[in-house]
Amino acid sequence: INQLRFVWERLVIYIQNGLDRSNLFKVSIANTGIDLSRRSIIQKSDIIHLHWINQGFLSLESIKKLQKTGKPIVWTMNDMWPFTGICHHAWECERYSHECGKCPLLNSLKRFDLSFLTLRKKSAINSNIRMVSVSSWLRGKALMSSIAQSKDIKVIPNVIDLEVFHPSDKLAARRKYSLPIEKKIILMGAVRIDDPVKGFFFLKEALNNLHMECGDILLVLLGEVKDSKILGDVSFPIIQLGFRSDLFEVAQLYSAVDVNVVPSFYETFGQTIIEAMACGCPSVSFNNSGQVDVIDHKKNGYLAAYKDAADLATGIDWVLNKADRKKLSFNARKKVEENYSEAVVAKQYIELYRSLLK
C-alpha cells in the first residue's frame, strides 16, 4: 500500500509536468498518505512532532486530521518543502514568497498549476503548527514565504552522534584505506558527487588554481559518481571510494584527510561539514547557506565567497599550508560538542515542548 501511495504521487506529478522525468523527485505534493490521527500512539501523546512527511507517508489531509486532535504540532523543516508550493529546494525561484504558480519544475506557464494549488492547501493547515528550522539560512527562507512570514520560527539543529564521529589516528586511518601517508588529502563527500547541487565544478576549478603551487595533493571522493566525465581535467590524482553506508568508516575517513571541501550551491544544514568537524577535520565551503551557522571563518574552517572558485582555492591552501592545524581541529570538535550533541539539541526541544504545554 505504501508503494502504491508513492507511485500515485509520482504519477500525478509526471502527468502535470508534461511527462518530464528530470525533475520528478525535486517536488512532492502530499496528495496521499496515512491517517495517523486515530492511532493509539497519537491518542496517548501530548505533542505531535513532524519531520520528513513526503513520498506517501503523510498527506496534507493527514496533517489536517492530526490538527483536529487538538494536540500541539511541531514541524522540523529539513528543506524548503513545508513553505513552498511543491519544491524541496527553490534554487533562485522566489515565487513561493507570493503564491507559486507557473512552476519551473513543472515546466508550467499556468498560474493555477499544481504548485499554486498545493501552496493554498498548505496555507490552510499552517496556522497553528510550530515550525522549527535546522539552520538560520533555512529560517530566513521560510520567513520570505507567503505562508510562514509571520511565524515565530525557532532554529534547532540536527544532532551528530559524537560516539561515532570523533577524532581517530590519522596514520592508522590512512593505512587502513590505503591512502598515501605523505600526501595532503582533500575530501569531497556526497551521496552523488556529480549531483549539480553539490558543485563539483567549483572544486575542480579551485584545484586547477592550486596546481601551480601544490604538487603533493590527492583528492578523495566519498560518494557515487554516475558521470565520470566530470572528473576530467582535474589537476591532481583522484581516489574514488564510492558510497559508504558504514558511519564508523566514514568517520575514520574524515580523520584520515586534511580538509573537507563542500562546494555546494546550498547546504540546508551542512551534515557532512559537521560530521567532519566532529572528527577534527576542518571544512572549506561557501558563505551562502546553512554552513554559515557551522563554520566560524578562520577559526574552525574557511568560508569562501559564494561561487568564487578562486577564494575556495585560497581557503583550501590556507587550511593545508598556513593555518594552525591543531588549533583548527580542536576548535572544530569543540564547536560540534557545544552545539550539535544529543544532549544540547534535546534540551532545546524539551524547552520548546514545555512552552507549548503551558
Buried (B, 14 or more C-beta within 10 A) or exposed (E): EEEEBBEEBBEBBBEBBEEEEEBBEBBBBBBBBBEBBEEEEBEEEEBBBBEEBBBBBBBBBBBEBBBEBEBBBBBBBBBBBBBBBBBBBBEEBEBBBEBBBBBBBBBBEEEEBBBBBBBBBBBEBBEEBBBBBBBBBBBEBBBEBBBBEEBEBBBBBBBBBBEBBBBBEBEEBBEBBEBEEEBBBBBBBBEBBBBEEBBBBBBBBBBBBBEEEBEEBBBBBBBBBEEEEBBEEBBBEBBBBEBBEEEEBBBBBBBBBBBBBBBBBBBBBBBBBBBBBBBBBBBBBBBBBBBBBBBBEBBBBBBBBBBBBEBBBBBBBBBBEEBEBEEBBBBBBBBBBEBBBEEBBEEBBEEBBEEEEE
